[in-house]
Amino acid sequence: MSKYRYKLDRPLKILTICGVGMGSSLILRMTTETAVKELDIPAKVEHGVLTEAKAAGADVILAQPLHVEELKDAAPIVIGIKSFVNKEEIKEKLIEALKNAGWLEEA
Amino acid sequence: MLKPEAIKIDLEALDWKDAVRKIGDILVEIGAAEPRYIEAMIKTVQEMGPYIVITKGIALPHARPAEGAKKNALAIIKLKKPVEFGNPDNDPVDILIAFTAIDNKSHTKALSQLAKILMVQENIDKIRSASSPTEIYDIIKKALESIN
């Protein structure tokens, strides 16, 4: 049972980003999919390249901290993730960002 | 995708470029990449920053299929002494896992399995403390069986 209530009426669009778009971002995507499943947040997670980020129209972008600055305007929420295989880090940061945006509240 | 001869441990590397070259040499040796793929992997790090260091101590060098990938493959090396890639959160790196993808689809399954293995910290710890290439090969094989 999740401790949080997701407040949007549609799945969250999450985009995971890396430089080349085939390797690292896919790994981040899989860890993210596990993380949102454990949080009970309905989400559509896709992965892509830095250069396509703006056009993707995502709600949340996850990328390495060193890319966050240049991704700032590409989505309402942009989060720097240090480890692409640590789902706890992703869960923690997602919860905080979504709560701040008013898209998630404590159940 | 992963063969025992594509795993080497106790390698010495002068710096991150040397490490990427050494693992690139393995990919060429096993017929998975053309020599130019090695320089492409180095260029990718130089252009995109050390984003390939995806978690503490582990780097995933790779380049685009069109840059000389000949078949899907994985190579793993463990360094005697870790090297700096310039990633402030996850340096220094002692484990490199390189891969070649001939197209998006065919590699997704292999990568997703790699992700599932690395998501379990215990697997990373076991790989790090392994004392032979066959040990690493067995760890990965066992981990793959448990997630399938």
gemmi code that builds the backbone of each chain (N, CA, C; Angstrom):
import gemmi

chains = {
    "A": [
        ("MET", (0.845, -1.203, 0.000), (0.000, 0.000, 0.000), (0.871, 1.240, 0.000)),
        ("SER", (0.627, 2.117, -0.931), (1.468, 3.300, -1.057), (1.124, 4.336, 0.000)),
        ("LYS", (2.156, 5.070, 0.443), (1.888, 6.099, 1.433), (1.514, 7.407, 0.753)),
        ("TYR", (1.522, 7.395, -0.556), (1.285, 8.645, -1.282), (0.104, 8.530, -2.223)),
        ("ARG", (-0.524, 9.686, -2.458), (-1.647, 9.720, -3.392), (-1.255, 10.559, -4.592)),
        ("TYR", (-1.301, 9.939, -5.765), (-0.967, 10.634, -7.006), (-2.177, 11.432, -7.456)),
        ("LYS", (-1.977, 12.717, -7.742), (-3.133, 13.584, -7.928), (-3.502, 13.917, -9.369)),
        ("LEU", (-2.631, 13.620, -10.325), (-2.990, 13.928, -11.713), (-3.988, 12.891, -12.233)),
        ("ASP", (-4.790, 13.290, -13.231), (-5.802, 12.371, -13.759), (-5.298, 11.621, -14.983)),
        ("ARG", (-4.011, 11.640, -15.183), (-3.429, 10.923, -16.318), (-2.050, 10.417, -15.874)),
        ("PRO", (-1.500, 9.434, -16.609), (-0.182, 8.923, -16.224), (0.886, 10.009, -16.321)),
        ("LEU", (1.870, 9.924, -15.455), (2.977, 10.869, -15.462), (3.902, 10.547, -16.632)),
        ("LYS", (4.278, 11.561, -17.409), (5.195, 11.316, -18.525), (6.615, 11.593, -18.054)),
        ("ILE", (7.398, 10.525, -17.974), (8.780, 10.664, -17.516), (9.736, 10.355, -18.658)),
        ("LEU", (10.732, 11.199, -18.803), (11.743, 10.986, -19.838), (13.109, 10.860, -19.175)),
        ("THR", (13.808, 9.775, -19.492), (15.165, 9.618, -18.957), (16.147, 9.955, -20.064)),
        ("ILE", (17.162, 10.717, -19.694), (18.047, 11.265, -20.726), (19.499, 10.898, -20.495)),
        ("CYS", (20.214, 10.625, -21.579), (21.668, 10.566, -21.500), (22.201, 11.148, -22.805)),
        ("GLY", (23.486, 11.163, -22.964), (24.062, 11.810, -24.125), (23.813, 11.092, -25.434)),
        ("VAL", (23.962, 9.769, -25.443), (23.846, 9.014, -26.694), (22.447, 8.475, -26.916)),
        ("GLY", (21.728, 8.216, -25.853), (20.329, 7.814, -26.001), (20.072, 6.342, -26.193)),
        ("MET", (21.124, 5.542, -26.159), (20.848, 4.121, -26.343), (21.199, 3.300, -25.121)),
        ("GLY", (22.204, 3.737, -24.410), (22.680, 2.912, -23.310), (22.229, 3.375, -21.940)),
        ("SER", (22.923, 4.370, -21.434), (22.677, 4.808, -20.064), (21.238, 5.195, -19.812)),
        ("SER", (20.603, 5.901, -20.752), (19.244, 6.377, -20.482), (18.276, 5.209, -20.409)),
        ("LEU", (18.574, 4.147, -21.140), (17.705, 2.978, -21.073), (17.806, 2.342, -19.702)),
        ("ILE", (19.029, 2.277, -19.172), (19.200, 1.715, -17.845), (18.465, 2.569, -16.814)),
        ("LEU", (18.596, 3.886, -16.949), (17.884, 4.766, -16.015), (16.379, 4.565, -16.146)),
        ("ARG", (15.938, 4.354, -17.365), (14.504, 4.139, -17.587), (14.008, 2.914, -16.835)),
        ("MET", (14.772, 1.829, -16.897), (14.337, 0.605, -16.234), (14.297, 0.757, -14.726)),
        ("THR", (15.306, 1.421, -14.185), (15.311, 1.632, -12.735), (14.146, 2.524, -12.357)),
        ("THR", (13.861, 3.518, -13.197), (12.746, 4.426, -12.925), (11.425, 3.690, -12.970)),
        ("GLU", (11.278, 2.787, -13.950), (10.028, 2.027, -14.052), (9.804, 1.207, -12.784)),
        ("THR", (10.881, 0.624, -12.262), (10.761, -0.128, -11.015), (10.367, 0.808, -9.872)),
        ("ALA", (10.987, 1.980, -9.840), (10.727, 2.937, -8.767), (9.273, 3.405, -8.764)),
        ("VAL", (8.728, 3.784, -9.909), (7.351, 4.293, -9.924), (6.349, 3.189, -9.637)),
        ("LYS", (6.703, 1.971, -10.043), (5.810, 0.854, -9.749), (5.711, 0.666, -8.242)),
        ("GLU", (6.877, 0.749, -7.572), (6.876, 0.571, -6.114), (6.180, 1.712, -5.412)),
        ("LEU", (6.121, 2.881, -6.054), (5.448, 4.026, -5.448), (3.976, 4.071, -5.833)),
        ("ASP", (3.556, 3.141, -6.702), (2.166, 3.122, -7.150), (1.791, 4.353, -7.954)),
        ("ILE", (2.744, 4.920, -8.661), (2.456, 6.089, -9.484), (2.301, 5.629, -10.922)),
        ("PRO", (1.133, 5.880, -11.538), (0.982, 5.500, -12.949), (1.867, 6.390, -13.806)),
        ("ALA", (2.745, 5.779, -14.564), (3.673, 6.599, -15.336), (4.034, 5.938, -16.653)),
        ("LYS", (4.327, 6.778, -17.629), (4.838, 6.285, -18.898), (6.280, 6.769, -18.969)),
        ("VAL", (7.217, 5.818, -18.915), (8.630, 6.192, -18.896), (9.260, 5.910, -20.251)),
        ("GLU", (9.905, 6.918, -20.811), (10.615, 6.718, -22.067), (12.036, 7.238, -21.913)),
        ("HIS", (12.912, 6.766, -22.818), (14.287, 7.238, -22.729), (14.663, 7.923, -24.026)),
        ("GLY", (15.630, 8.828, -23.952), (15.999, 9.536, -25.169), (17.323, 10.268, -25.051)),
        ("VAL", (17.611, 11.013, -26.124), (18.859, 11.765, -26.228), (18.667, 13.192, -25.762)),
        ("LEU", (19.751, 13.759, -25.289), (19.773, 15.151, -24.823), (19.099, 16.098, -25.803)),
        ("THR", (19.399, 15.936, -27.087), (18.925, 16.891, -28.081), (17.424, 16.804, -28.348)),
        ("GLU", (16.800, 15.681, -27.985), (15.359, 15.552, -28.250), (14.517, 15.932, -27.038)),
        ("ALA", (15.184, 16.269, -25.950), (14.471, 16.423, -24.682), (13.349, 17.454, -24.729)),
        ("LYS", (13.622, 18.608, -25.315), (12.623, 19.678, -25.298), (11.351, 19.300, -26.025)),
        ("ALA", (11.513, 18.660, -27.184), (10.355, 18.346, -28.020), (9.492, 17.234, -27.444)),
        ("ALA", (10.006, 16.541, -26.443), (9.309, 15.352, -25.964), (8.058, 15.663, -25.145)),
        ("GLY", (7.964, 16.858, -24.584), (6.768, 17.211, -23.817), (6.572, 16.396, -22.561)),
        ("ALA", (7.656, 16.095, -21.891), (7.539, 15.277, -20.684), (7.172, 16.130, -19.465)),
        ("ASP", (6.600, 15.458, -18.449), (6.306, 16.137, -17.183), (7.571, 16.208, -16.342)),
        ("VAL", (8.307, 15.089, -16.391), (9.508, 14.962, -15.572), (10.658, 14.462, -16.422)),
        ("ILE", (11.813, 15.091, -16.297), (13.006, 14.587, -16.972), (14.017, 14.173, -15.912)),
        ("LEU", (14.563, 12.979, -16.084), (15.621, 12.507, -15.195), (16.909, 12.405, -15.999)),
        ("ALA", (17.980, 12.953, -15.441), (19.263, 12.886, -16.140), (20.367, 13.017, -15.103)),
        ("GLN", (21.597, 12.835, -15.553), (22.707, 13.018, -14.612), (22.796, 14.484, -14.213)),
        ("PRO", (23.273, 14.742, -12.982), (23.365, 16.115, -12.497), (24.076, 17.052, -13.482)),
        ("LEU", (25.093, 16.547, -14.193), (25.824, 17.455, -15.072), (25.045, 17.875, -16.313)),
        ("HIS", (23.881, 17.274, -16.554), (23.054, 17.689, -17.684), (21.863, 18.544, -17.273)),
        ("VAL", (21.617, 18.630, -15.968), (20.396, 19.284, -15.495), (20.300, 20.746, -15.931)),
        ("GLU", (21.411, 21.448, -15.853), (21.399, 22.874, -16.187), (20.876, 23.130, -17.594)),
        ("GLU", (21.382, 22.355, -18.565), (20.946, 22.619, -19.935), (19.566, 22.057, -20.235)),
        ("LEU", (19.005, 21.266, -19.317), (17.671, 20.711, -19.534), (16.597, 21.494, -18.803)),
        ("LYS", (17.018, 22.552, -18.120), (16.099, 23.278, -17.240), (14.756, 23.644, -17.858)),
        ("ASP", (14.749, 24.069, -19.112), (13.485, 24.521, -19.719), (12.762, 23.433, -20.483)),
        ("ALA", (13.287, 22.220, -20.430), (12.709, 21.163, -21.254), (11.503, 20.483, -20.609)),
        ("ALA", (11.290, 20.703, -19.318), (10.144, 20.080, -18.634), (9.882, 20.822, -17.332)),
        ("PRO", (8.632, 20.719, -16.812), (8.319, 21.374, -15.540), (9.209, 20.880, -14.399)),
        ("ILE", (9.521, 19.591, -14.433), (10.379, 19.035, -13.378), (11.596, 18.379, -14.015)),
        ("VAL", (12.789, 18.820, -13.617), (14.027, 18.209, -14.105), (14.851, 17.794, -12.890)),
        ("ILE", (15.170, 16.515, -12.816), (15.863, 16.017, -11.625), (17.202, 15.388, -11.996)),
        ("GLY", (18.242, 15.738, -11.252), (19.550, 15.118, -11.451), (19.633, 13.835, -10.645)),
        ("ILE", (19.972, 12.735, -11.303), (20.080, 11.446, -10.621), (21.531, 10.989, -10.697)),
        ("LYS", (22.137, 10.735, -9.535), (23.556, 10.386, -9.531), (23.813, 8.965, -9.997)),
        ("SER", (23.018, 8.025, -9.507), (23.230, 6.633, -9.885), (22.044, 6.147, -10.713)),
        ("PHE", (22.329, 5.593, -11.873), (21.253, 5.141, -12.748), (20.699, 3.781, -12.346)),
        ("VAL", (21.292, 3.154, -11.330), (20.784, 1.847, -10.923), (20.311, 1.831, -9.470)),
        ("ASN", (20.136, 2.988, -8.876), (19.684, 3.068, -7.493), (18.242, 3.566, -7.427)),
        ("LYS", (17.296, 2.656, -7.248), (15.901, 3.073, -7.291), (15.502, 3.883, -6.066)),
        ("GLU", (16.223, 3.722, -4.951), (15.874, 4.500, -3.762), (16.118, 5.980, -3.989)),
        ("GLU", (17.230, 6.287, -4.655), (17.534, 7.687, -4.949), (16.429, 8.274, -5.833)),
        ("ILE", (16.017, 7.507, -6.828), (14.987, 7.988, -7.748), (13.677, 8.204, -7.007)),
        ("LYS", (13.311, 7.229, -6.161), (12.048, 7.354, -5.422), (12.060, 8.603, -4.554)),
        ("GLU", (13.151, 8.773, -3.799), (13.272, 9.921, -2.897), (13.104, 11.236, -3.635)),
        ("LYS", (13.864, 11.385, -4.722), (13.856, 12.658, -5.434), (12.540, 12.902, -6.173)),
        ("LEU", (11.953, 11.820, -6.692), (10.669, 11.955, -7.374), (9.592, 12.416, -6.398)),
        ("ILE", (9.561, 11.754, -5.233), (8.551, 12.097, -4.226), (8.648, 13.568, -3.870)),
        ("GLU", (9.876, 14.021, -3.614), (10.040, 15.414, -3.214), (9.596, 16.372, -4.311)),
        ("ALA", (10.031, 16.101, -5.544), (9.697, 17.000, -6.645), (8.202, 17.003, -6.937)),
        ("LEU", (7.587, 15.820, -6.900), (6.152, 15.734, -7.192), (5.332, 16.400, -6.086)),
        ("LYS", (5.791, 16.260, -4.838), (5.075, 16.918, -3.729), (5.163, 18.432, -3.901)),
        ("ASN", (6.354, 18.905, -4.242), (6.523, 20.347, -4.441), (5.644, 20.873, -5.558)),
        ("ALA", (5.417, 20.040, -6.562), (4.612, 20.479, -7.694), (3.122, 20.323, -7.414)),
        ("GLY", (2.807, 19.704, -6.303), (1.402, 19.496, -5.967), (0.791, 18.310, -6.688)),
        ("TRP", (1.646, 17.455, -7.253), (1.122, 16.311, -7.999), (1.059, 15.061, -7.147)),
        ("LEU", (1.593, 15.145, -5.948), (1.617, 13.991, -5.068), (1.391, 14.499, -3.651)),
        ("GLU", (0.585, 13.747, -2.870), (0.435, 14.149, -1.469), (0.477, 12.911, -0.598)),
        ("GLU", (0.781, 13.125, 0.679), (0.816, 11.999, 1.607), (-0.596, 11.459, 1.750)),
        ("ALA", (-0.681, 10.137, 1.731), (-2.010, 9.517, 1.821), (-2.506, 9.515, 3.258)),
    ],
    "B": [
        ("MET", (25.753, -13.053, -25.696), (26.232, -11.670, -25.701), (27.493, -11.480, -24.883)),
        ("LEU", (27.576, -12.191, -23.784), (28.792, -12.090, -22.978), (29.507, -13.426, -22.979)),
        ("LYS", (30.787, -13.411, -23.387), (31.562, -14.630, -23.368), (32.716, -14.458, -22.382)),
        ("PRO", (33.168, -15.576, -21.770), (34.243, -15.489, -20.775), (35.491, -14.775, -21.303)),
        ("GLU", (35.773, -14.920, -22.612), (36.999, -14.292, -23.100), (36.865, -12.781, -23.239)),
        ("ALA", (35.649, -12.273, -23.035), (35.457, -10.823, -23.101), (35.550, -10.183, -21.720)),
        ("ILE", (35.981, -10.955, -20.734), (36.114, -10.441, -19.376), (37.573, -10.488, -18.955)),
        ("LYS", (38.120, -9.369, -18.483), (39.510, -9.360, -18.019), (39.589, -8.611, -16.694)),
        ("ILE", (40.427, -9.107, -15.798), (40.561, -8.414, -14.512), (42.029, -8.055, -14.278)),
        ("ASP", (42.259, -7.234, -13.241), (43.627, -6.847, -12.874), (44.342, -6.104, -13.974)),
        ("LEU", (43.570, -5.360, -14.768), (44.203, -4.592, -15.835), (44.753, -3.288, -15.286)),
        ("GLU", (45.833, -2.845, -15.893), (46.384, -1.555, -15.493), (46.042, -0.540, -16.568)),
        ("ALA", (45.556, 0.618, -16.145), (45.250, 1.675, -17.096), (45.807, 2.980, -16.560)),
        ("LEU", (46.407, 3.761, -17.464), (47.041, 5.012, -17.042), (46.010, 6.066, -16.686)),
        ("ASP", (44.899, 6.075, -17.462), (43.853, 7.067, -17.245), (42.580, 6.542, -17.909)),
        ("TRP", (41.507, 7.345, -17.917), (40.237, 6.829, -18.431), (40.311, 6.486, -19.908)),
        ("LYS", (41.076, 7.253, -20.669), (41.189, 6.980, -22.101), (41.847, 5.628, -22.326)),
        ("ASP", (42.899, 5.371, -21.541), (43.609, 4.104, -21.648), (42.668, 2.952, -21.299)),
        ("ALA", (41.847, 3.158, -20.268), (40.896, 2.121, -19.851), (39.886, 1.849, -20.957)),
        ("VAL", (39.370, 2.904, -21.566), (38.385, 2.734, -22.641), (39.034, 2.054, -23.842)),
        ("ARG", (40.287, 2.400, -24.125), (40.989, 1.740, -25.235), (41.158, 0.258, -24.965)),
        ("LYS", (41.504, -0.076, -23.713), (41.738, -1.490, -23.400), (40.456, -2.315, -23.542)),
        ("ILE", (39.331, -1.761, -23.083), (38.108, -2.535, -23.218), (37.648, -2.528, -24.672)),
        ("GLY", (37.973, -1.448, -25.384), (37.649, -1.395, -26.806), (38.426, -2.454, -27.579)),
        ("ASP", (39.681, -2.674, -27.170), (40.500, -3.699, -27.820), (39.838, -5.073, -27.705)),
        ("ILE", (39.220, -5.329, -26.559), (38.536, -6.614, -26.382), (37.393, -6.740, -27.386)),
        ("LEU", (36.622, -5.667, -27.537), (35.490, -5.695, -28.473), (35.972, -5.962, -29.898)),
        ("VAL", (37.112, -5.386, -30.244), (37.664, -5.624, -31.573), (38.157, -7.067, -31.681)),
        ("GLU", (38.844, -7.523, -30.639), (39.366, -8.896, -30.590), (38.294, -9.935, -30.832)),
        ("ILE", (37.115, -9.743, -30.209), (36.064, -10.744, -30.337), (35.193, -10.501, -31.563)),
        ("GLY", (35.608, -9.541, -32.393), (34.904, -9.317, -33.650), (33.606, -8.545, -33.511)),
        ("ALA", (33.450, -7.838, -32.382), (32.195, -7.124, -32.172), (32.250, -5.682, -32.669)),
        ("ALA", (33.473, -5.181, -32.888), (33.579, -3.786, -33.299), (34.768, -3.567, -34.206)),
        ("GLU", (34.653, -2.555, -35.067), (35.808, -2.126, -35.852), (36.663, -1.232, -34.963)),
        ("PRO", (37.974, -1.146, -35.275), (38.860, -0.315, -34.461), (38.351, 1.113, -34.265)),
        ("ARG", (37.643, 1.680, -35.250), (37.194, 3.070, -35.119), (36.155, 3.245, -34.010)),
        ("TYR", (35.518, 2.145, -33.592), (34.538, 2.206, -32.504), (35.206, 2.666, -31.219)),
        ("ILE", (36.493, 2.302, -31.057), (37.206, 2.668, -29.836), (37.332, 4.187, -29.729)),
        ("GLU", (37.772, 4.800, -30.820), (37.892, 6.259, -30.799), (36.518, 6.911, -30.646)),
        ("ALA", (35.482, 6.274, -31.203), (34.127, 6.805, -31.080), (33.685, 6.802, -29.623)),
        ("MET", (34.031, 5.749, -28.877), (33.674, 5.688, -27.458), (34.385, 6.807, -26.701)),
        ("ILE", (35.652, 7.038, -27.038), (36.405, 8.094, -26.355), (35.807, 9.449, -26.671)),
        ("LYS", (35.468, 9.654, -27.940), (34.874, 10.927, -28.357), (33.554, 11.175, -27.634)),
        ("THR", (32.762, 10.105, -27.450), (31.478, 10.259, -26.785), (31.654, 10.784, -25.364)),
        ("VAL", (32.650, 10.252, -24.672), (32.901, 10.744, -23.315), (33.351, 12.197, -23.363)),
        ("GLN", (34.215, 12.525, -24.315), (34.720, 13.891, -24.410), (33.621, 14.881, -24.747)),
        ("GLU", (32.686, 14.469, -25.622), (31.625, 15.385, -26.027), (30.519, 15.487, -25.004)),
        ("MET", (30.161, 14.352, -24.402), (28.979, 14.342, -23.542), (29.302, 14.423, -22.063)),
        ("GLY", (30.571, 14.467, -21.757), (30.900, 14.494, -20.341), (30.875, 13.085, -19.781)),
        ("PRO", (31.329, 12.911, -18.585), (31.447, 11.573, -17.994), (30.111, 10.982, -17.559)),
        ("TYR", (29.090, 11.115, -18.412), (27.765, 10.601, -18.045), (27.722, 9.092, -18.053)),
        ("ILE", (28.766, 8.474, -18.635), (28.746, 7.010, -18.718), (29.106, 6.343, -17.398)),
        ("VAL", (29.512, 7.149, -16.410), (29.767, 6.571, -15.082), (28.424, 6.544, -14.375)),
        ("ILE", (27.688, 5.443, -14.561), (26.272, 5.441, -14.187), (26.008, 5.172, -12.714)),
        ("THR", (26.994, 4.662, -12.017), (26.853, 4.501, -10.578), (28.268, 4.412, -10.022)),
        ("LYS", (28.389, 4.423, -8.699), (29.732, 4.498, -8.106), (30.674, 3.444, -8.670)),
        ("GLY", (31.751, 3.923, -9.295), (32.822, 3.038, -9.738), (32.581, 2.285, -11.021)),
        ("ILE", (31.419, 2.459, -11.650), (31.133, 1.678, -12.852), (30.852, 2.582, -14.053)),
        ("ALA", (31.615, 2.343, -15.127), (31.412, 3.118, -16.346), (30.944, 2.210, -17.476)),
        ("LEU", (30.095, 2.763, -18.348), (29.531, 1.997, -19.459), (29.942, 2.632, -20.790)),
        ("PRO", (31.179, 2.440, -21.231), (31.568, 3.073, -22.486), (30.793, 2.460, -23.655)),
        ("HIS", (30.324, 3.311, -24.566), (29.668, 2.815, -25.763), (29.582, 3.945, -26.774)),
        ("ALA", (29.269, 3.603, -28.019), (29.096, 4.618, -29.059), (27.896, 4.198, -29.902)),
        ("ARG", (27.607, 4.939, -30.969), (26.442, 4.626, -31.792), (26.737, 3.442, -32.700)),
        ("PRO", (25.696, 2.683, -33.065), (25.880, 1.524, -33.952), (26.648, 1.870, -35.220)),
        ("ALA", (26.348, 3.036, -35.800), (26.962, 3.406, -37.073), (28.446, 3.706, -36.950)),
        ("GLU", (28.928, 3.758, -35.712), (30.324, 4.114, -35.535), (31.254, 2.915, -35.490)),
        ("GLY", (30.772, 1.769, -35.955), (31.666, 0.620, -36.088), (31.261, -0.620, -35.316)),
        ("ALA", (30.000, -0.683, -34.865), (29.550, -1.886, -34.170), (29.293, -2.978, -35.204)),
        ("LYS", (29.812, -4.186, -34.957), (29.644, -5.259, -35.934), (28.638, -6.300, -35.470)),
        ("LYS", (28.564, -6.502, -34.162), (27.540, -7.384, -33.630), (27.312, -7.017, -32.169)),
        ("ASN", (26.197, -7.472, -31.627), (25.875, -7.170, -30.230), (26.819, -7.910, -29.306)),
        ("ALA", (27.446, -7.200, -28.397), (28.365, -7.854, -27.469), (28.583, -7.009, -26.232)),
        ("LEU", (29.089, -7.667, -25.205), (29.425, -7.023, -23.939), (30.867, -7.370, -23.608)),
        ("ALA", (31.593, -6.447, -23.008), (32.920, -6.755, -22.501), (33.021, -6.140, -21.112)),
        ("ILE", (33.758, -6.807, -20.234), (33.886, -6.287, -18.867), (35.351, -6.297, -18.463)),
        ("ILE", (35.829, -5.196, -17.892), (37.177, -5.211, -17.330), (37.163, -4.634, -15.924)),
        ("LYS", (38.057, -5.181, -15.093), (38.236, -4.656, -13.748), (39.654, -4.122, -13.665)),
        ("LEU", (39.799, -2.889, -13.191), (41.118, -2.279, -13.146), (41.804, -2.522, -11.805)),
        ("LYS", (43.147, -2.655, -11.882), (43.925, -2.800, -10.650), (43.774, -1.549, -9.810)),
        ("LYS", (43.939, -0.399, -10.492), (43.793, 0.881, -9.801), (42.722, 1.693, -10.512)),
        ("PRO", (41.765, 2.241, -9.761), (40.675, 2.969, -10.420), (41.158, 4.245, -11.100)),
        ("VAL", (40.403, 4.710, -12.097), (40.755, 5.929, -12.825), (39.631, 6.955, -12.722)),
        ("GLU", (39.997, 8.218, -12.941), (39.015, 9.296, -12.856), (38.424, 9.561, -14.234)),
        ("PHE", (37.081, 9.658, -14.289), (36.427, 10.000, -15.542), (35.946, 11.443, -15.522)),
        ("GLY", (36.009, 12.047, -14.319), (35.529, 13.416, -14.216), (34.085, 13.494, -13.773)),
        ("ASN", (33.555, 12.394, -13.242), (32.192, 12.415, -12.712), (32.261, 12.626, -11.204)),
        ("PRO", (31.856, 13.808, -10.731), (32.047, 14.143, -9.327), (31.296, 13.232, -8.362)),
        ("ASP", (30.215, 12.632, -8.820), (29.436, 11.789, -7.913), (29.914, 10.353, -7.873)),
        ("ASN", (30.345, 9.827, -8.994), (30.581, 8.388, -9.080), (32.021, 7.949, -9.337)),
        ("ASP", (32.960, 8.907, -9.487), (34.368, 8.541, -9.640), (34.914, 8.036, -8.311)),
        ("PRO", (36.038, 7.290, -8.288), (36.793, 6.788, -9.438), (36.227, 5.457, -9.918)),
        ("VAL", (36.600, 5.089, -11.134), (36.015, 3.913, -11.780), (36.977, 2.741, -11.760)),
        ("ASP", (36.497, 1.582, -11.305), (37.345, 0.391, -11.360), (36.722, -0.708, -12.219)),
        ("ILE", (35.464, -0.528, -12.599), (34.808, -1.524, -13.448), (34.270, -0.853, -14.705)),
        ("LEU", (34.669, -1.372, -15.859), (34.119, -0.864, -17.113), (33.324, -1.972, -17.791)),
        ("ILE", (32.139, -1.621, -18.234), (31.320, -2.561, -18.992), (31.021, -1.895, -20.327)),
        ("ALA", (31.611, -2.404, -21.391), (31.401, -1.799, -22.706), (30.432, -2.652, -23.504)),
        ("PHE", (29.672, -2.012, -24.380), (28.809, -2.823, -25.234), (28.734, -2.248, -26.640)),
        ("THR", (28.399, -3.140, -27.567), (28.164, -2.743, -28.951), (26.725, -3.112, -29.282)),
        ("ALA", (26.052, -2.210, -29.982), (24.673, -2.473, -30.400), (24.596, -2.273, -31.895)),
        ("ILE", (24.011, -3.235, -32.612), (23.913, -3.045, -34.061), (22.625, -2.315, -34.432)),
        ("ASP", (21.650, -2.344, -33.538), (20.469, -1.512, -33.720), (19.745, -1.416, -32.391)),
        ("ASN", (18.855, -0.485, -32.312), (18.144, -0.187, -31.079), (17.438, -1.394, -30.489)),
        ("LYS", (16.618, -2.049, -31.309), (15.799, -3.142, -30.806), (16.613, -4.291, -30.259)),
        ("SER", (17.550, -4.751, -31.062), (18.242, -5.990, -30.700), (19.040, -5.829, -29.427)),
        ("HIS", (19.390, -4.608, -29.083), (20.210, -4.436, -27.891), (19.408, -4.148, -26.637)),
        ("THR", (18.160, -3.769, -26.813), (17.356, -3.387, -25.657), (17.255, -4.500, -24.642)),
        ("LYS", (17.072, -5.726, -25.101), (16.916, -6.834, -24.151), (18.188, -7.011, -23.336)),
        ("ALA", (19.335, -6.988, -24.024), (20.606, -7.192, -23.316), (20.840, -6.087, -22.291)),
        ("LEU", (20.583, -4.857, -22.691), (20.783, -3.732, -21.785), (19.847, -3.787, -20.598)),
        ("SER", (18.602, -4.179, -20.858), (17.644, -4.199, -19.756), (18.042, -5.270, -18.759)),
        ("GLN", (18.643, -6.350, -19.258), (19.121, -7.377, -18.332), (20.306, -6.862, -17.539)),
        ("LEU", (21.175, -6.117, -18.208), (22.314, -5.509, -17.522), (21.816, -4.582, -16.417)),
        ("ALA", (20.785, -3.815, -16.726), (20.222, -2.894, -15.739), (19.708, -3.664, -14.541)),
        ("LYS", (18.965, -4.751, -14.805), (18.386, -5.523, -13.702), (19.488, -6.101, -12.822)),
        ("ILE", (20.592, -6.506, -13.421), (21.693, -7.059, -12.632), (22.328, -5.969, -11.774)),
        ("LEU", (22.590, -4.811, -12.378), (23.289, -3.755, -11.650), (22.394, -3.067, -10.616)),
        ("MET", (21.077, -3.273, -10.736), (20.158, -2.662, -9.782), (20.288, -3.337, -8.424)),
        ("VAL", (20.845, -4.530, -8.404), (21.022, -5.266, -7.158), (22.446, -5.059, -6.672)),
        ("GLN", (22.603, -4.285, -5.604), (23.937, -3.922, -5.105), (24.798, -5.145, -4.836)),
        ("GLU", (24.170, -6.235, -4.395), (24.917, -7.444, -4.077), (25.678, -7.955, -5.304)),
        ("ASN", (25.058, -7.846, -6.469), (25.729, -8.296, -7.697), (26.961, -7.457, -7.972)),
        ("ILE", (26.826, -6.140, -7.781), (27.968, -5.259, -7.997), (29.090, -5.610, -7.022)),
        ("ASP", (28.724, -5.837, -5.769), (29.738, -6.187, -4.760), (30.454, -7.470, -5.131)),
        ("LYS", (29.689, -8.457, -5.620), (30.295, -9.737, -5.981), (31.251, -9.569, -7.152)),
        ("ILE", (30.838, -8.777, -8.143), (31.702, -8.560, -9.304), (32.985, -7.878, -8.876)),
        ("ARG", (32.837, -6.908, -7.975), (33.995, -6.153, -7.537), (34.989, -7.023, -6.787)),
        ("SER", (34.495, -7.987, -6.028), (35.416, -8.810, -5.243), (35.794, -10.107, -5.945)),
        ("ALA", (35.342, -10.274, -7.196), (35.676, -11.496, -7.934), (37.165, -11.553, -8.226)),
        ("SER", (37.733, -12.774, -8.200), (39.180, -12.879, -8.415), (39.544, -13.573, -9.719)),
        ("SER", (38.552, -13.792, -10.582), (38.867, -14.373, -11.890), (37.764, -14.017, -12.880)),
        ("PRO", (38.107, -13.989, -14.173), (37.089, -13.703, -15.186), (35.931, -14.705, -15.152)),
        ("THR", (36.238, -15.984, -14.919), (35.155, -16.974, -14.903), (34.206, -16.724, -13.747)),
        ("GLU", (34.770, -16.209, -12.634), (33.900, -15.894, -11.498), (32.886, -14.832, -11.899)),
        ("ILE", (33.362, -13.791, -12.573), (32.466, -12.721, -13.006), (31.447, -13.277, -13.982)),
        ("TYR", (31.902, -14.112, -14.894), (31.004, -14.704, -15.866), (29.897, -15.490, -15.159)),
        ("ASP", (30.266, -16.268, -14.133), (29.267, -17.051, -13.393), (28.294, -16.161, -12.639)),
        ("ILE", (28.826, -15.075, -12.050), (27.944, -14.155, -11.316), (26.876, -13.621, -12.247)),
        ("ILE", (27.299, -13.209, -13.423), (26.349, -12.620, -14.365), (25.381, -13.672, -14.862)),
        ("LYS", (25.889, -14.848, -15.138), (25.001, -15.918, -15.602), (23.942, -16.231, -14.558)),
        ("LYS", (24.381, -16.340, -13.306), (23.436, -16.655, -12.230), (22.415, -15.538, -12.066)),
        ("ALA", (22.900, -14.297, -12.124), (21.990, -13.165, -11.959), (20.960, -13.144, -13.073)),
        ("LEU", (21.395, -13.466, -14.294), (20.472, -13.496, -15.422), (19.415, -14.566, -15.226)),
        ("GLU", (19.836, -15.721, -14.720), (18.867, -16.795, -14.515), (17.826, -16.405, -13.482)),
        ("SER", (18.258, -15.667, -12.468), (17.301, -15.338, -11.413), (16.331, -14.243, -11.809)),
        ("ILE", (16.646, -13.505, -12.885), (15.688, -12.474, -13.279), (14.846, -12.916, -14.455)),
        ("ASN", (15.125, -14.094, -14.986), (14.331, -14.551, -16.140), (13.283, -15.587, -15.766)),
    ],
}
model = gemmi.Model(1)
for chain_id, residues in chains.items():
    chain = gemmi.Chain(chain_id)
    for i, (resn, *xyz) in enumerate(residues, 1):
        res = gemmi.Residue()
        res.name, res.seqid = resn, gemmi.SeqId(i, " ")
        for name, pos in zip(("N", "CA", "C"), xyz):
            atom = gemmi.Atom()
            atom.name, atom.element = name, gemmi.Element(name[0])
            atom.pos, atom.b_iso = gemmi.Position(*pos), 0.0
            res.add_atom(atom)
        chain.add_residue(res)
    model.add_chain(chain)
structure = gemmi.Structure()
structure.add_model(model)
structure.setup_entities()
